Amino acid sequence: MEDIYDIIIIGGGPIGLACAIKAQQAKLSYLIIEKGCLVNSIYNYPQNMTFFSTSEKLEIGDVPFVSNHPKPTRSEALEYYRRVALKFKLQIKLFEEVKTLDRKQHYEIVTSKNRYQSRNIIISTGFYDLPVLLNVRGEGLPKVYHYYKDPHYFALQKVIVVGASNSSVDAALECYRKGADVTMIVRADDIGERVKYWVRPDIKNRIEEGVIKAYFKSSIKEIRANEVIVETSDGEISLENDFVLALTGYQPNFEFLNKMGITLTDDEKKYPQHHPDTMETNREGIYLAGVICGGMDTHLWFIENSREHADKIINAILAKNQS
């Protein structure tokens, strides 16, 4: 508690790292606090995931991101952001979770391991930690997964994939190609329009030829040990099943934002209040950076279009210091 940082950054993802680099270049003292590993969200992506963005759009700190193909993989991104953190010798505390934040003369932060003081806080915690639940009976069974890593585990099994987003489509195709019997359950009447343009024709063709089954305008009603009850447009059906991949999306930690005193819009979007030019929230000295700014609209902000948040925040802090 002796040191008072200019900035504490909560979240060690790409945008949190970008904010730290800008703070370092501005000669502001800072510390990143991350509850998991370095770029924890990317680490938890599927092992074979390919980014939608090209590598140069994922660059931070003016460090070139060289990948084998225009669109980098998860493993290439992990290597890149690790190199960036080492190059700048970023001050970061990993596997340390922020518990409370209070404002006295300065902000006082209590974590799972320590206490800190800071004049400003940047929250850059992303949205990948909390899955959007189905809220159906049986969702807590061990056969149900809200995160997907590797297709081999599901080889030769009857797998239901819920959803039609990028993660759902990738899982369905990969599991099918490892020998799984794949069925997709989709609330909408088609595969999502935001699915990667080079993948969308693949999944639609596999569904059309029948090697991947799909029930559109349908939803899961109940999950049982050896079957799943599905409500379809033609009525209720039972599907024999070994595993359910409920890849229905993820959401920011709104409880954490509330604990920090951040005002959210009173609707289903739950946009956290912040000024678009400075990224400062309704709490003086607390700023937002990255995808968390979009509330439940998790498709609004990505690495490539939220890198600018680092510049806005550091410029705002410097201007405040000079006033």
C-alpha positions as CSV (number, residue, x, y, z in Angstrom):
1,M,0.0,0.0,0.0
2,E,3.0,2.3,0.1
3,D,3.2,2.8,-3.7
4,I,0.4,4.8,-5.3
5,Y,0.1,4.0,-9.0
6,D,-1.0,6.4,-11.6
7,I,-3.1,3.6,-13.2
8,I,-4.1,0.1,-12.3
9,I,-5.4,-1.9,-15.2
10,I,-7.8,-4.7,-14.4
11,G,-7.5,-7.4,-17.1
12,G,-4.4,-8.7,-18.9
13,G,-5.9,-9.2,-22.4
14,P,-4.6,-7.5,-25.6
15,I,-6.4,-4.2,-24.8
16,G,-5.2,-4.2,-21.2
17,L,-1.6,-4.7,-22.5
18,A,-2.1,-1.9,-25.1
19,C,-3.2,0.4,-22.2
20,A,-0.1,-0.6,-20.2
21,I,2.2,0.1,-23.2
22,K,0.7,3.6,-23.7
23,A,1.0,4.3,-19.9
24,Q,4.6,3.2,-19.9
25,Q,5.4,5.4,-23.0
26,A,3.7,8.4,-21.2
27,K,5.9,7.7,-18.1
28,L,2.9,6.9,-15.9
29,S,3.3,4.3,-13.3
30,Y,0.9,1.4,-13.8
31,L,0.2,-2.2,-12.9
32,I,-1.9,-4.9,-14.7
33,I,-3.9,-7.2,-12.5
34,E,-5.2,-10.4,-14.3
35,K,-7.1,-13.1,-12.5
36,G,-5.9,-15.8,-15.0
37,C,-2.9,-16.3,-17.2
38,L,-1.6,-13.8,-19.7
39,V,-4.3,-13.0,-22.4
40,N,-6.5,-15.5,-20.5
41,S,-9.4,-15.2,-22.9
42,I,-7.4,-16.1,-25.9
43,Y,-5.8,-19.0,-24.0
44,N,-9.3,-20.4,-23.4
45,Y,-10.3,-20.2,-27.1
46,P,-10.7,-23.5,-29.0
47,Q,-7.2,-24.9,-29.8
48,N,-7.7,-24.7,-33.6
49,M,-9.4,-21.3,-33.6
50,T,-8.5,-18.9,-36.4
51,F,-9.1,-15.1,-36.0
52,F,-11.5,-13.2,-38.2
53,S,-9.1,-10.3,-38.2
54,T,-5.8,-10.2,-40.1
55,S,-2.6,-10.2,-38.1
56,E,-1.8,-6.5,-38.6
57,K,-5.2,-5.5,-37.1
58,L,-4.3,-7.3,-33.9
59,E,-1.0,-5.5,-33.4
60,I,-0.3,-3.4,-30.3
61,G,2.7,-1.3,-29.3
62,D,3.8,-1.0,-33.0
63,V,5.2,-4.5,-32.7
64,P,4.7,-6.4,-36.0
65,F,2.5,-9.5,-35.8
66,V,3.9,-12.0,-38.4
67,S,1.7,-15.1,-38.9
68,N,1.9,-18.0,-41.4
69,H,-1.4,-17.0,-43.0
70,P,-3.2,-13.6,-43.2
71,K,-5.5,-14.7,-40.4
72,P,-3.6,-15.9,-37.4
73,T,-4.4,-18.8,-35.2
74,R,-4.9,-18.9,-31.4
75,S,-1.4,-20.3,-30.8
76,E,0.2,-17.6,-33.0
77,A,-1.7,-14.9,-31.0
78,L,-0.5,-16.4,-27.7
79,E,3.1,-16.3,-28.9
80,Y,2.7,-12.7,-30.2
81,Y,1.2,-11.2,-27.0
82,R,3.6,-13.0,-24.9
83,R,6.5,-11.5,-26.9
84,V,4.9,-8.1,-26.6
85,A,4.7,-8.4,-22.8
86,L,8.3,-9.5,-22.6
87,K,9.6,-6.8,-25.0
88,F,8.1,-4.0,-22.9
89,K,8.7,-5.7,-19.6
90,L,5.2,-5.0,-18.6
91,Q,4.4,-4.8,-14.9
92,I,1.7,-7.5,-14.5
93,K,0.3,-9.6,-11.7
94,L,-1.1,-12.9,-13.0
95,F,-3.5,-15.3,-11.2
96,E,-4.7,-12.5,-8.9
97,E,-8.3,-11.5,-8.8
98,V,-9.7,-8.1,-7.9
99,K,-12.2,-8.5,-5.0
100,T,-13.1,-4.9,-3.9
101,L,-12.4,-1.3,-4.9
102,D,-13.0,1.7,-2.7
103,R,-12.5,5.4,-3.2
104,K,-10.9,7.3,-0.3
105,Q,-8.1,9.8,-1.1
106,H,-7.1,7.3,-3.9
107,Y,-8.6,4.1,-5.2
108,E,-7.8,1.2,-2.9
109,I,-7.9,-2.2,-4.6
110,V,-8.1,-5.5,-2.6
111,T,-7.2,-8.6,-4.6
112,S,-6.9,-12.3,-3.7
113,K,-3.2,-11.7,-2.9
114,N,-2.6,-8.1,-2.1
115,R,-3.7,-4.5,-1.7
116,Y,-2.9,-1.6,-4.0
117,Q,-3.6,2.2,-4.3
118,S,-4.1,4.0,-7.6
119,R,-5.2,7.4,-8.8
120,N,-7.0,5.9,-11.9
121,I,-8.5,2.5,-12.8
122,I,-8.9,1.0,-16.3
123,I,-11.3,-2.0,-16.5
124,S,-10.5,-4.2,-19.5
125,T,-11.9,-7.5,-18.5
126,G,-13.5,-8.7,-21.7
127,F,-16.6,-10.9,-21.7
128,Y,-15.4,-14.5,-22.2
129,D,-15.5,-15.5,-18.5
130,L,-19.3,-16.0,-18.1
131,P,-21.3,-18.1,-20.5
132,V,-24.9,-17.3,-21.4
133,L,-26.8,-20.2,-19.9
134,L,-29.7,-22.1,-21.5
135,N,-31.5,-22.2,-18.1
136,V,-33.0,-25.6,-18.7
137,R,-33.2,-28.7,-16.5
138,G,-30.1,-30.9,-16.8
139,E,-27.8,-28.0,-17.8
140,G,-25.5,-28.9,-14.8
141,L,-24.9,-32.5,-16.0
142,P,-21.2,-33.3,-16.6
143,K,-22.0,-34.0,-20.3
144,V,-22.8,-30.3,-20.9
145,Y,-19.9,-28.0,-21.9
146,H,-20.1,-24.2,-22.3
147,Y,-16.5,-24.0,-23.6
148,Y,-15.1,-26.0,-26.4
149,K,-11.4,-26.8,-26.7
150,D,-10.6,-29.8,-28.9
151,P,-12.7,-32.0,-31.2
152,H,-10.9,-35.3,-30.6
153,Y,-12.5,-35.7,-27.2
154,F,-15.9,-36.0,-28.9
155,A,-14.9,-38.5,-31.6
156,L,-17.4,-41.3,-32.3
157,Q,-19.9,-39.7,-29.9
158,K,-23.4,-38.2,-30.5
159,V,-22.9,-34.5,-30.0
160,I,-25.4,-31.7,-29.9
161,V,-24.1,-28.2,-30.6
162,V,-26.4,-25.4,-29.5
163,G,-26.2,-22.1,-31.5
164,A,-25.2,-21.0,-34.9
165,S,-22.4,-18.4,-34.2
166,N,-18.7,-18.7,-35.1
167,S,-17.9,-20.9,-32.1
168,S,-20.8,-23.2,-32.6
169,V,-20.1,-23.6,-36.3
170,D,-16.4,-24.3,-35.8
171,A,-17.2,-26.9,-33.1
172,A,-19.8,-28.6,-35.3
173,L,-17.5,-28.9,-38.3
174,E,-14.4,-29.9,-36.3
175,C,-16.3,-32.6,-34.3
176,Y,-17.9,-33.9,-37.5
177,R,-14.5,-34.2,-39.2
178,K,-13.2,-36.2,-36.1
179,G,-16.0,-38.7,-36.5
180,A,-18.7,-37.4,-34.2
181,D,-22.4,-37.7,-35.0
182,V,-23.3,-33.9,-34.9
183,T,-26.7,-32.3,-34.5
184,M,-27.1,-28.5,-34.3
185,I,-30.0,-26.9,-32.4
186,V,-30.6,-23.3,-33.6
187,R,-33.2,-20.8,-32.4
188,A,-33.0,-18.8,-35.7
189,D,-34.0,-20.0,-39.1
190,D,-30.5,-20.0,-40.6
191,I,-26.8,-20.0,-39.7
192,G,-25.7,-16.6,-38.3
193,E,-24.8,-13.9,-40.7
194,R,-21.7,-13.0,-38.7
195,V,-20.1,-16.5,-39.2
196,K,-16.7,-16.2,-40.9
197,Y,-17.3,-15.8,-44.6
198,W,-15.0,-18.7,-45.5
199,V,-16.7,-21.1,-43.0
200,R,-20.4,-20.3,-43.6
201,P,-20.7,-22.0,-47.0
202,D,-18.9,-25.1,-45.5
203,I,-21.5,-25.6,-42.7
204,K,-24.4,-24.9,-44.9
205,N,-23.2,-27.4,-47.5
206,R,-22.6,-30.1,-44.7
207,I,-26.2,-29.5,-43.4
208,E,-27.6,-29.6,-47.0
209,E,-25.9,-33.0,-47.7
210,G,-27.1,-34.3,-44.3
211,V,-23.8,-35.2,-42.7
212,I,-24.5,-32.6,-40.0
213,K,-28.1,-32.5,-38.9
214,A,-29.7,-29.2,-38.0
215,Y,-33.0,-28.3,-36.3
216,F,-33.8,-24.6,-37.0
217,K,-36.4,-22.5,-35.1
218,S,-35.7,-25.0,-32.2
219,S,-34.5,-25.0,-28.6
220,I,-33.5,-27.5,-26.0
221,K,-36.2,-28.1,-23.4
222,E,-34.4,-30.6,-21.1
223,I,-31.1,-32.4,-21.0
224,R,-31.0,-36.0,-19.6
225,A,-28.3,-38.5,-19.1
226,N,-28.7,-40.2,-22.5
227,E,-31.0,-38.0,-24.4
228,V,-32.0,-34.4,-25.0
229,I,-35.6,-33.1,-25.4
230,V,-35.9,-30.6,-28.1
231,E,-38.8,-28.2,-28.9
232,T,-39.0,-27.9,-32.7
233,S,-41.4,-26.1,-35.1
234,D,-43.0,-29.5,-35.6
235,G,-43.3,-30.4,-32.0
236,E,-41.2,-32.0,-29.2
237,I,-38.6,-34.7,-30.1
238,S,-36.1,-36.8,-28.2
239,L,-32.5,-37.1,-29.5
240,E,-30.1,-39.8,-28.2
241,N,-27.1,-37.9,-27.0
242,D,-23.6,-38.3,-25.3
243,F,-22.5,-34.6,-25.1
244,V,-24.0,-31.1,-25.4
245,L,-21.9,-28.2,-26.5
246,A,-24.0,-25.2,-25.3
247,L,-22.0,-22.5,-27.2
248,T,-24.6,-19.8,-26.8
249,G,-22.3,-16.9,-26.2
250,Y,-20.7,-15.1,-23.3
251,Q,-21.3,-11.9,-21.3
252,P,-19.3,-9.4,-19.3
253,N,-19.2,-9.7,-15.6
254,F,-22.0,-7.2,-14.8
255,E,-21.9,-8.1,-11.1
256,F,-18.2,-6.9,-11.0
257,L,-19.1,-3.6,-12.8
258,N,-21.9,-3.1,-10.3
259,K,-19.5,-3.7,-7.4
260,M,-17.2,-1.1,-9.0
261,G,-20.1,1.4,-9.1
262,I,-20.4,1.6,-12.9
263,T,-23.9,2.5,-14.1
264,L,-25.5,0.2,-16.6
265,T,-28.4,1.0,-18.9
266,D,-31.7,-0.3,-17.6
267,D,-32.4,-2.6,-20.5
268,E,-31.3,-5.9,-21.9
269,K,-28.2,-4.4,-23.5
270,K,-26.7,-3.3,-20.2
271,Y,-24.3,-0.8,-21.7
272,P,-21.9,0.5,-19.1
273,Q,-21.9,4.3,-18.9
274,H,-18.8,5.9,-20.3
275,H,-17.7,9.0,-22.3
276,P,-16.8,7.9,-25.9
277,D,-14.0,10.5,-26.2
278,T,-12.3,9.7,-22.9
279,M,-13.7,6.3,-22.0
280,E,-14.3,7.6,-18.4
281,T,-17.3,6.1,-16.6
282,N,-19.7,7.7,-14.2
283,R,-17.1,7.2,-11.5
284,E,-14.4,9.7,-11.8
285,G,-11.0,8.1,-12.6
286,I,-12.4,4.8,-13.7
287,Y,-12.2,4.0,-17.4
288,L,-13.4,1.2,-19.7
289,A,-11.4,-0.3,-22.5
290,G,-12.1,-3.1,-25.0
291,V,-15.2,-5.3,-25.6
292,I,-16.6,-4.7,-22.1
293,C,-17.8,-1.3,-23.4
294,G,-20.5,-3.0,-25.5
295,G,-22.4,-4.6,-22.7
296,M,-24.4,-7.5,-24.1
297,D,-23.6,-6.4,-27.6
298,T,-20.4,-8.4,-27.5
299,H,-20.0,-8.1,-31.3
300,L,-19.5,-4.3,-31.2
301,W,-15.9,-4.2,-30.0
302,F,-13.0,-6.4,-31.0
303,I,-9.2,-6.1,-30.6
304,E,-8.9,-4.3,-33.9
305,N,-11.4,-1.5,-33.3
306,S,-10.8,-1.1,-29.5
307,R,-7.0,-0.6,-29.6
308,E,-7.8,3.1,-29.9
309,H,-9.2,3.1,-26.4
310,A,-5.7,3.0,-25.0
311,D,-4.8,6.3,-26.6
312,K,-8.1,7.9,-25.5
313,I,-7.7,6.9,-21.9
314,I,-4.0,7.8,-21.5
315,N,-4.5,11.2,-23.3
316,A,-7.5,11.9,-20.9
317,I,-5.4,11.1,-17.9
318,L,-2.5,13.2,-19.0
319,A,-4.8,16.1,-19.8
320,K,-6.4,15.8,-16.3
321,N,-2.9,15.7,-14.7
322,Q,-2.0,19.0,-16.5
323,S,-5.2,20.8,-15.6
